[in-house]
Amino acid sequence: MTRREAVQVLAGTGLALRLDGSDLLKKRAIDKRAPMTITCFIRYQIDPFQRDEFKKYAENWGRIIPRCGGHLIGYFLPHEGTNDVAWGLIAFHSLAAYEVYRARLRSDPEARENFAMAQSKRLILREERNFVEVVDGTLGLPSTLAGEPS
């Protein structure tokens, strides 16, 4: 996957960050009480020979993260191009909500087990976290080229 393709995928899935009542969000049955204002964008450098193990690690987070209070946008594995970079995106109402989530992770037995598994198998060679917010009016804009499938 090229960087441009990754950005397009992330922008498409990033629609979940804006809880504005659009049809897509209604279909996803996302909690509309308050908008997700920040996203923790995690970049992983993974062992490319353990891609399947990292996939299991990411799938485990699919159960754990929502239970601990994070809005999981998704995990993304390398598909084409660079074979050792994966991403995880988790949205929160605020940095304070993120800190509460982190405390819950530390006390969650399945989360601790997942961290320990990744560490013992050395799946993750490097991890970077950035907190980002969407620029209003820029997220999820469809192409305006005539005849292009949406």
Disulfide bonds with the S-S distance in Angstrom:
none
